[in-house]
Amino acid sequence: MLRSFLVAGLLLLSPPLQAQDDASTRSTPTAIDEYVVLATGDTLRGDVTLRDRFLRSQLVVLDDSTEYELDDIVEVNDTDGNYAVARITGSPTLLRRVEAGRISLYSKTFDHGPAMEVPTGPQGLGMTMPMGGGSTTYEYFRVGTGDVQKASAGNLKPVFADHPESLALINRHQTLSYVQWGMVGVGLATLIAGAVSSTPENEGDEVELSPLVFVGAGIAVGSWIPHFMRQGLVHQSIETYNR
């Protein structure tokens, strides 16, 4: 009798245990496929590490033993993402892929260091304008396995010639760029004209700011509106094309 009860208990416990085992197996994450594609076309798989070098291009290390210069490879895939190797500044650099498909979109962020305060307006007025500093992100694209190109409207328009929706998005991006830089030019010109007209004729005279200073500053600051409006349009146009 006791033996029968033990057998019945084991049979009742078996399904949940099996289900738990299956669930743990299903939840196990799939290992990321890390690899390096050489310029020769060979694909080498293993643990990929990107190593920064002072004043030199990055180094790609495979399995902590074999080192490759960026000149020797065309593509890298590691735990952080996929990268293409391109020459955009005269030396090879890694571009991070942010959209994959018939057209792949890549980006690269360049750090400009700290900003500098540049004096503007009449001497002694204390007016300054921050110049430089911060960082800038540039976008690039590649059709299939072709060459990497800058993701400009001029380069993308021929690609989108047969896709009206993507073409409309990139045209909007281009129009907003024209508006932005036009406002920057008009704003700076007006600001400089106002600063010049505010300069006292005689040393020691009281400085009276021309209204043009405020108008020019307002136009220049307003140029950020079309700048923010066009953010993401390149990505959106490529994403739409890849659907």
C-alpha positions as CSV (number, residue, x, y, z in Angstrom):
1,M,0.0,0.0,0.0
2,L,2.7,2.4,1.0
3,R,4.6,1.7,-2.3
4,S,1.4,2.5,-4.3
5,F,1.1,5.8,-2.6
6,L,4.7,6.7,-3.3
7,V,4.4,5.8,-7.0
8,A,1.2,7.9,-7.3
9,G,2.9,10.9,-5.6
10,L,5.8,10.7,-8.0
11,L,3.5,10.6,-11.0
12,L,1.6,13.7,-9.7
13,L,4.9,15.6,-9.2
14,S,6.5,14.7,-12.5
15,P,4.5,17.0,-14.9
16,P,5.2,20.3,-12.9
17,L,8.8,19.4,-12.7
18,Q,9.0,18.7,-16.4
19,A,7.2,22.0,-17.2
20,Q,9.5,23.9,-14.9
21,D,12.5,22.3,-16.6
22,D,11.1,23.2,-20.1
23,A,10.4,26.8,-18.9
24,S,13.9,27.3,-17.7
25,T,15.3,26.0,-21.0
26,R,13.1,28.4,-23.0
27,S,14.2,31.4,-20.9
28,T,17.9,30.8,-21.5
29,P,19.1,33.7,-23.6
30,T,20.7,33.0,-27.0
31,A,24.4,33.9,-27.2
32,I,25.2,36.9,-29.3
33,D,26.9,36.1,-32.6
34,E,30.2,38.0,-32.3
35,Y,32.3,38.1,-35.4
36,V,34.8,40.1,-37.5
37,V,34.6,40.4,-41.3
38,L,38.0,40.8,-42.8
39,A,38.7,42.9,-45.9
40,T,39.4,39.6,-47.7
41,G,35.8,38.6,-47.1
42,D,36.5,36.0,-44.4
43,T,34.3,36.0,-41.3
44,L,35.9,35.0,-38.1
45,R,33.8,34.2,-35.0
46,G,34.8,34.5,-31.4
47,D,34.9,36.9,-28.4
48,V,35.3,40.4,-29.9
49,T,36.8,43.3,-27.9
50,L,37.2,46.9,-29.2
51,R,40.3,48.5,-27.7
52,D,40.9,52.3,-27.7
53,R,44.4,53.6,-28.4
54,F,45.7,57.1,-27.7
55,L,45.7,59.2,-30.8
56,R,45.3,56.1,-33.0
57,S,42.4,54.2,-34.5
58,Q,40.8,51.5,-32.4
59,L,42.1,47.9,-32.3
60,V,39.8,44.9,-32.7
61,V,40.9,41.9,-30.6
62,L,39.5,38.4,-31.3
63,D,39.4,35.8,-28.4
64,D,41.8,38.0,-26.4
65,S,44.7,36.9,-28.6
66,T,44.5,38.0,-32.2
67,E,44.6,41.8,-33.0
68,Y,43.3,43.4,-36.1
69,E,43.8,47.0,-37.4
70,L,40.7,48.7,-38.7
71,D,42.4,48.7,-42.1
72,D,42.2,44.9,-42.2
73,I,38.4,44.6,-41.5
74,V,35.1,45.9,-42.9
75,E,32.6,44.9,-40.3
76,V,32.5,44.1,-36.5
77,N,29.7,42.6,-34.4
78,D,30.1,42.5,-30.7
79,T,27.9,42.5,-27.6
80,D,27.3,46.3,-27.9
81,G,26.1,46.2,-31.6
82,N,27.2,46.1,-35.2
83,Y,29.8,48.4,-36.7
84,A,31.0,49.2,-40.2
85,V,34.5,50.4,-41.0
86,A,34.7,53.5,-43.1
87,R,37.1,56.3,-44.0
88,I,35.4,59.5,-43.3
89,T,38.2,61.6,-41.7
90,G,41.1,60.2,-43.7
91,S,41.6,57.3,-41.3
92,P,39.4,54.2,-40.7
93,T,36.8,54.6,-38.0
94,L,33.9,52.5,-36.7
95,L,30.4,53.6,-37.4
96,R,27.6,52.2,-35.2
97,R,24.6,50.7,-37.0
98,V,21.3,52.1,-35.8
99,E,19.0,50.7,-38.6
100,A,19.4,47.5,-40.6
101,G,17.7,46.6,-43.8
102,R,18.0,47.2,-47.5
103,I,19.5,50.5,-46.4
104,S,21.6,50.4,-43.2
105,L,21.9,53.6,-41.2
106,Y,25.1,54.3,-39.1
107,S,26.1,57.1,-36.8
108,K,29.3,58.5,-35.3
109,T,29.6,61.0,-32.5
110,F,32.6,63.3,-32.4
111,D,33.6,65.1,-29.1
112,H,34.7,68.7,-29.6
113,G,35.9,69.2,-26.0
114,P,34.9,72.1,-23.7
115,A,33.3,75.3,-25.2
116,M,35.1,78.6,-25.3
117,E,33.5,82.0,-24.5
118,V,34.2,84.4,-27.4
119,P,33.7,88.2,-26.7
120,T,31.1,89.8,-28.9
121,G,29.7,93.4,-29.1
122,P,31.4,96.6,-27.9
123,Q,34.5,96.3,-25.8
124,G,33.8,96.4,-22.1
125,L,30.2,95.4,-22.5
126,G,30.9,91.9,-21.3
127,M,28.9,90.2,-24.1
128,T,30.2,86.7,-24.9
129,M,29.0,83.8,-27.1
130,P,29.9,80.1,-26.5
131,M,31.8,78.7,-29.5
132,G,32.7,75.1,-30.1
133,G,32.6,72.4,-27.4
134,G,30.0,69.7,-26.9
135,S,29.6,66.9,-29.4
136,T,28.2,66.3,-32.9
137,T,26.6,63.2,-34.2
138,Y,26.8,62.5,-38.0
139,E,24.8,59.9,-39.9
140,Y,25.9,57.7,-42.7
141,F,24.2,55.0,-44.8
142,R,25.0,52.0,-47.0
143,V,22.8,50.3,-49.6
144,G,23.3,46.5,-49.2
145,T,27.0,45.8,-48.9
146,G,28.0,48.9,-50.9
147,D,30.1,51.9,-49.9
148,V,29.3,53.9,-46.8
149,Q,28.1,57.4,-47.7
150,K,27.1,60.5,-45.7
151,A,23.4,60.5,-45.0
152,S,22.7,63.8,-46.8
153,A,19.7,64.7,-48.8
154,G,21.8,64.8,-52.0
155,N,23.0,61.2,-51.5
156,L,19.6,59.8,-50.3
157,K,17.3,61.4,-52.9
158,P,18.5,59.1,-55.8
159,V,18.0,56.0,-53.6
160,F,14.5,57.1,-52.6
161,A,13.5,58.0,-56.2
162,D,11.1,55.0,-56.4
163,H,9.7,55.5,-52.8
164,P,7.6,58.7,-52.6
165,E,7.0,58.4,-48.8
166,S,10.8,58.3,-47.9
167,L,11.5,61.0,-50.6
168,A,9.0,63.3,-48.9
169,L,10.6,62.9,-45.5
170,I,14.1,63.6,-46.8
171,N,12.9,66.6,-48.8
172,R,11.4,67.9,-45.5
173,H,14.7,67.4,-43.8
174,Q,16.5,69.4,-46.5
175,T,14.0,72.3,-46.4
176,L,14.3,72.5,-42.6
177,S,18.1,72.6,-42.9
178,Y,17.9,75.5,-45.3
179,V,15.6,77.3,-43.0
180,Q,17.8,76.7,-40.0
181,W,21.0,77.9,-41.6
182,G,19.3,80.8,-43.2
183,M,18.0,81.9,-39.7
184,V,21.5,81.5,-38.3
185,G,23.0,83.7,-41.0
186,V,20.4,86.4,-40.7
187,G,20.5,86.3,-36.9
188,L,24.3,86.7,-36.7
189,A,24.4,89.4,-39.3
190,T,21.7,91.3,-37.5
191,L,23.4,90.8,-34.1
192,I,26.7,92.1,-35.5
193,A,25.1,95.1,-37.1
194,G,23.4,95.9,-33.8
195,A,26.6,95.5,-31.9
196,V,28.4,97.8,-34.3
197,S,25.7,100.5,-34.0
198,S,25.8,100.2,-30.2
199,T,29.5,101.1,-30.1
200,P,29.9,104.6,-28.5
201,E,31.5,107.3,-30.7
202,N,33.7,108.5,-27.8
203,E,35.5,106.5,-25.2
204,G,33.7,106.7,-21.9
205,D,30.3,107.4,-23.4
206,E,27.4,105.3,-22.1
207,V,26.7,102.2,-24.2
208,E,23.2,102.0,-25.5
209,L,22.3,98.7,-27.0
210,S,20.6,98.8,-30.4
211,P,17.3,96.9,-30.8
212,L,19.0,95.0,-33.6
213,V,21.1,93.2,-31.0
214,F,18.0,91.6,-29.4
215,V,16.4,91.0,-32.8
216,G,19.5,89.2,-34.1
217,A,19.8,87.2,-30.9
218,G,16.2,86.2,-31.1
219,I,16.5,85.0,-34.7
220,A,19.7,83.0,-33.9
221,V,18.1,81.3,-30.9
222,G,15.0,80.6,-33.0
223,S,17.1,78.7,-35.5
224,W,17.0,75.8,-33.0
225,I,13.3,75.3,-33.8
226,P,13.8,73.9,-37.4
227,H,16.9,72.1,-36.0
228,F,14.8,70.1,-33.6
229,M,12.0,69.6,-36.2
230,R,14.4,67.8,-38.6
231,Q,15.9,65.5,-35.9
232,G,15.1,61.9,-36.7
233,L,13.8,62.5,-40.2
234,V,16.8,60.7,-41.9
235,H,16.3,57.7,-39.6
236,Q,12.5,57.8,-40.3
237,S,13.0,58.0,-44.0
238,I,15.3,54.9,-44.1
239,E,13.1,53.0,-41.7
240,T,10.1,53.7,-43.9
241,Y,12.1,52.5,-47.0
242,N,13.0,49.3,-45.3
243,R,9.4,48.3,-44.4
